[in-house]
Amino acid sequence: MSYLKQAPLPLFDTLAQMENPRIAKPIDTTSYFNNPPAYVAADYNHACEFLYSYRGSSATFNAYRREIERLLHWCWFVQNKSVKDLTRNEFESFVEFCQSPPEAWIGLKNVARFSRAADDERQPNPEWRPFVVTVTKTAHRNGESPSRKNYTLSQKALQAIFSIASSFYNFLIQEDYAALNPVSQIRQKSKFIRKQQGKPVIRRLSELQWAYVINTAEAAASKDPATHERTLFIMNALYGMYLRISELTATPRWQPTMGDFHKDNDGHWWFTTVGKGNKQRDIAVSDAMLSALKRYRLSLGLTSLPTPGETTPLIQKARGKGPITSTRHIRLIVQDCFDMAIDQLKRDNHVEEAEQMSAATVHWLRHTGISDDVKFRPREHVRDDAGHGSSAITDKYIDIELRQRHASGRHKLINPDGSEQEES
């Protein structure tokens, strides 16, 4: 079959390039089909309207785009039918396809879907693939390269397929385009998605690792303030206020400024941000975080504290004017600090801690801050500062019960004579 040997072209451009589908020109299907069936344009237009409704968040748009694009590709090129006509059994086949796609559909790196041609038109990138295989940060450090044969679909990715596709079909039903939602008809999703007993593992830094990270950032800031005072503030904000990386970068939806730090009538400082789901929240600013803000502002030649309504970008570009608009830029700054801390851990003979930290990501800082604070702050306070939808989410960060369970089981015997040798 041809679809096994050749990957399809991308269907949807970036959010910034997407026009209102109700007024945009129709898709040119000649790049995808020699003689396109009539349902292709109808499927595509409905998908555009669905995706356009999620334009409030680029991260959400990108996640939904990925899953809807895969579904359309599979319907058109594998099943040769419209997305509206899928049955329950066929959707299960789609999920199985995503778990083991043909190698021609798997890329070895993330590339842009579209590029700008000489005539200023956006052209599909032939190097793009619907699926991408990656290696862990630790494996990459050890010189390992991604291989298409090692492609796997995580449980989180499987959950996204079911969730996003179900929302899509509910939309199609409301638009009178589809009659049924094949996802909701699947009664035993557990054959795809494992149910987890107990609390999930929270990816976070250990106390030693965090100490090395923040001390490394402080040392770098003292040595090269022009470069690393910003680094130090970013690390403080991600840990001290549990911020997500997207909450530090400027987007059309939200542009964090110094004025988002504000004092109430009681003299208490708060930080206002807009997070997942376009939800605004106020975060209690600790004395330590306020001191970090003062240090950062003074390094920029500003007054120690912001004035009401101040529009100075919170995280500024190193060169030029304006705020950082790329989460990738923030990731690189944090990773640079992580790398310096890892090197110092190795020099101080904390090899195991260094190796474990090599897998750390920016989001671990948010997890670490929440996990450390929930030990002594009321969980409802941590919940609201973190922007969790319920206390049940915050409870995942409370590991006292896990420690007690491990302590009670650590010394249980296997040999009834009690003759086991303790591990040295």
Buried (B, 14 or more C-beta within 10 A) or exposed (E): EEBEEEBBBBBBBBBEEBEEBEEEEEBEBEEBEEEBBEBBBBBBBBBBBBBBEBBEBBBBBBBBBBBBBBBBBBBBBBBEBBBBBBEBEBBBBBBEBBBEBBBBBBBBEEBEBBBEEEEEEEEBBEEBBBBBBBBEBBBEBEEEEBEBEEBEBEEEBBBBBBBBBBBBBBBBBEEEBBEBBBBEEBEEBEEBBEEEEEEEEBEBBEEEBBEBBBEBBBBBBEEEBEEBBBBBBBBBBBBBBBBBBBBBBBBEEBBBBBBBBBBEEEEEBBBBBBBEEEEEBBBBBBEEBBEBBBBBBEBBEBEEBBEEEBEBBBBBBEEEEEBBBEBEBBBEBBBBBBBBBBEBBEEEEBEEBBBBBBEBBBBBBBBBBBBBBBEEBEBEEBBBBBBBEEEEEBBBBBBEEEEEEEEEEEEEEEEEEEEEEEEE
